[in-house]
Each structure stands twice: as structure tokens, then as C-alpha cells.
Amino acid sequence: MYSSIVVGTDGSKTAASAVERATELARASGARLGIVSAYKPVPESRLRRERREVPADMQWTVNPREDVEATLDEAADAAREAGVKEVQTWAREGDPAEAIIDVAEEQKAELVVVGNKGMTGASRFLLGSVPDKVSHYSPTSVLIIQTT
């Protein structure tokens, strides 16, 4: 069926639905599962302040990607517990849709899974949305999961 599937998450409940479906497909087909999350850089002033609040031996954990890495770890752990043998994660700075598309291209994914949140209403034409962008620019098939 599929040998490589990529799914995007931001840690929300709707994104969790997409991750769950991608996990089911990866387990059923024995595919590699790539989980992607994008982030905006954290101001250095916030990082300095947070580093002062943790013990010296734990300061390495305070980094611009710490929140997104926790989201990715949680999704990857759930996929492994569900029986997916090969799970990889990517934290990418920038636009979420571009991050998903970039990873799908790099990994030669055969399927991209995203949730439908943001697909309804006229605002999608003005603002754009992750599922809308991914569906238009993905290098491969896209499965849009009904999450709302």
C-alpha cells in the first residue's frame, strides 16, 4: 500500500486525529511514519530568562524548539505504542505547510495526511491554510482527515 507516510501536527486535538489516522495507515501497511511540526523562533530574551530558572545541568533543554519537540515526542511515542515500527520526527522553523511539503519531498513520501481544520469558509481563500496549501502543492497524494 504505502511505504512512507508524512503527517503534520501542531499538538492540537484536530491534528491528533490526523496523526491517529496516519498511524493506523502506517501500521496497516508497514510504512515509515514521518511526523512534522513547524515552529516560530522564540525570542532570545525569553530563552535567557527561562535558562536562569532551571538548574545549570538542565539549561541545555531550553531551546527555540523545546515546545515543538515535546509535541513531536508525544506523537511519535503514541505511534510506536500503536505498533508503527519506524517513526521519525522533524521540527522545522517556518510555515507549517511548507514544512510538511519539504519533508514529504525529502522522504519521498507516498502519502501526506493532514486534518481539515481551516478548510471551510471563505477565509481560506484570503488567509490560506495548511491543508489547503498542502493539497495544492504536495509532491504526492494527500489524505485530508475530517477532524471538525
PATORDREN-173448 format. One record per residue: x, y, z of N, C-alpha, C, O in turn. Coordinates in pm, whole numbers, plus 50000, padded with zeros to 5 digits. Layout:
XYZXYZXYZXYZ/...
end
This chain:
500834988250000500005000050000500875012550000501045018849896/501445016250117502345027850128503625023350198503605014750286/504745029350156505995026450226506455038150311507275036550401/505925050150283506305062050358505125071750366504555075550263/504775075650487503655084750511504175096350596504955094250689/503755108350563504125120250639502835126750690501855127950617/502865130750817501715137450878502205149750953503285149651012/501385160250950501725172351023500935173351152499785168851159/501555179351253500855181551379501315194551442502455198851426/500385200651514500725212151596500395209351742500445218351827/500045196851772499715192951907498255194851944497855191352054/497455200351853496045202751881495245189751873495735179651821/494015190051924493145178251918492835174551774492775162751739/492625184651689492305181551550493505175451478493355166251397/494695180351508495895174551447496105160351498496605151751425/495735157851624495865144351680495035134351600495425122751586/493895138651548493075129751465493815125851338493745114351294/494505135451278495275132551158496425123051190496715113851114/497095125351303498195116551344497685102451371498325092651333/496545101451434495955088151461495675080751331495995068851319/495085087651233494775081051105496045077251032496135066350975/497035086151032498315082950967498975071051036499565062550970/498855070451167499405059251243498715046251204499385036051183/497395046451194496645034551153497085029751015497295017750994/497235039050922497655035450786499085030150784499375020350715/499975036450860501365031950864501465017950925502205009550874/500735015551032500755002351095500204991850999500794981050985/499094994850933498454985150844499304981950722499284970650672/500064991650675500844989450553502334987250580503094984850486/502744988150706504164986550739505004998250692506204996750670/504395009950678505085021750626505895028750734505615027650854/506905036150689507615045550777506655057150800505925061250709/506655062450920505805073850952506675085650988507495084951080/506505096450916507205108850944506225118851003505175121550945/506575124251118505715133851185506425147451185507575148451229/505735157551136506325170751115505585181251197504355180951206/506325190351255505725201751322506595213951296507825213251300/505925224951269506645237451243506585246151368505695244651451/507525255051379507565264151494508075277651452508765279251351/507715287551533508245300951515509375302551614509305297351725/510425309751575511545311351668511115318551796510305327751793/511695314151907511435320352037512465331552056513655329552029/512025343052102512985353952123514095349852219513835343052319/515305353952190516455350652274516285355752416516765349552511/515595366952432515375372352567514545362552652514815360852771/513565356252592512755346352665513615334152700513515328852811/514445329852606515295318352632516275321052746516485312552832/516855332952748517785336552856517065336252991517585331053089/515855342052994515075342353117514755328153164514875325153282/514335319553072513985305753108515215297853154515115289653245/516375300453092517585293353132517985296653275518515288153347/517735309053317518055313053454517165305953555517525304753672/516015301153511515045294953602515225279853617514525273653697/516145273953541516355259553553517765256753603518655265153586/517985245253665519325241753713520335241553597519975238853483/521575244153628522625245053526522715232553440522925233453319/522545220853502522665208553424521465205953333521495196653253/520415213953344519225212353259519045223753160518085223753084/519945233453160519795245053073519835241352925519275248552842/520465230452892520525226152751519135223152696518935223452574/518155220352784516805217152737516035229452692515025228352623/516495241252732515825253652694516365258052560517495262952550/515565256252458515995259752322514785264452241513655262752285/515005270352125513895275852047512865265452003511745268951965/513235252652009512355242151960511745233552071511085223552042/511955237252196511575228252305510095224552304509755212952326/509195234052277507765231052277507395221552165506645211952186/507915224052046507565215651931508175201651946507575191851902/509325200752006509935187552026509115179052122509005166952104/508525185252223507665177852315506425172752241505985161452263/505865180952155504705176952074505065165151984504305155551974/506215165951920506645155251830506945142451906506575131551862/507595143552020507895131652101506625124552143506555112252139/505625132252184504355126352228503675118852112503195107652130/503645125051994503025118551878503805106151836503205095951803/505135106951837505965095551797505815083951895505725072451854/505775087052025505585076552125504255069452105504175057152115/503205077152078501875071152055501895062251932501295051451933/502565066551826502645058451704503395045451729502985034851682/504485046251803505255034051835504425024551922504425012451899/503735030152021502875021852106501775015152027501315004252063/501335021551918500275015951834500815005351737500044998851667/502145003751734502714993251652503434997651526503814989151445/503645010651508504415015251392505885013051423506405017851524/506555005651337507945001751365508955012951341509915014251417/508745020951237509705031351204509025045051206508185047951121/509405053251304508835066651320509965076651328510915074851404/509855087251250510835098151253510075111151276508905112251240/510745120851336510135133851357511015144951302512235143651294/510355155851264511065167651214510425180051272509215181951261/511235188451335510825201751379511425211551280512645212251263/510575219151215511045228551113510595242651146509425245051179/511505251851138511165265851158510445271051034510875268450921/509355278251056508675284550944507235280150925506565275951019/506785281350802505405278450765505095263550777505845255350725/503995259950845503675245750862503465238150731503945226950717/502755244150637502505237150511503825234650436504045223850382/504685244650434505975242950367506815232250437507505224550371/506745231750569507495221550643507015207550604507835198750579/505705205550600505145192550564505545188750422505965177450397/505415198050330505745195450189507235192450174507605183150102/508085200250241509525197950233509895183950281510665176950215/509355179850396509665166550448509125155850355509795145750332/507925157750303507355147950210508255146250088508475135050042/508785157250036509695156449922510985149449960511435140449890/511595153750071512865147950115512765133050141513685125450110/511655128750198511475114750236510825106350127510605094350143/510525112850015509855105949903508595098749953508345087149921/507815106250032506585100750089505605097149978505555103649874/504845086850003503805082749909502445088149949501505087749870/502345093350072501095099050120501385109550224502275107850308/500645120650218500675131050319499295131450384498285131450314/499265131750516498005132150589497935145250667498865148750740/496825152450651496585164750726495125165050770494275158550711/494865172650873493485174750918492835185650835493525193550770/491515186150837490795195750754490605209350819490075218450755/491025210950942490785223651011491295235150926492425234950877/490465245050910490835256650830490415255450685490665264650607/489795244550646489395242650506488035248750474487705250050356/487245252450575485895257250548485835272350548486675279050609/484855277650480484615291950481485465299350381486485294350333/485025311650350485715319850251487075324650299487915328250217/487315324650429488585329550480489775321650426490875326950418/489555309050390490675301150340491245307150212492435305550183/490405313950136490885319950012491705332550041492585336149963/491415339150150492135351250185493395348250265494445354050240/493285339250360494385336750452495235324750414496415324150449/494645315350343495335302850317495295294250440495065299450550/495505281550428495515272550542496465261250512496825258650397/496865254550617497795243450600497215232750507497875229050409/496005227550533495505216950444495305221850301495515214450206/494885234250286494685239750153496015240550077496095236149962/497035245950140498355246950075498935233150045499455230749937/498835224150144499385210750123498675203850008499325197449925/497355205050002496615198349895496975203649757496875196449658/497375216149750497735221949621499185219749580499495219149461/500075218449678501495218149645502235205349685503445204449666/501535195749738502185183349780502765175849661502165175849553/503915169649679504515161849570503865148149554504255140449466/502875145049637502285131749635500815132549675500275143549694/500165121249688498765120849728498595126549868499475125349953/497435132749890497115138850019495795133150068494825132349994/495785129250195494575124650260494205135250363494965137850457/493045141550344492585151950436491545145550527490495141050482/491855145450656491015138850755489975148550808490305159950841/488735144150816487665152250876487895152551027487745142351094/488255164051080488585165051222487645174151298487715174951421/486775181051228485875190751295484435186851280483555193751330/
end
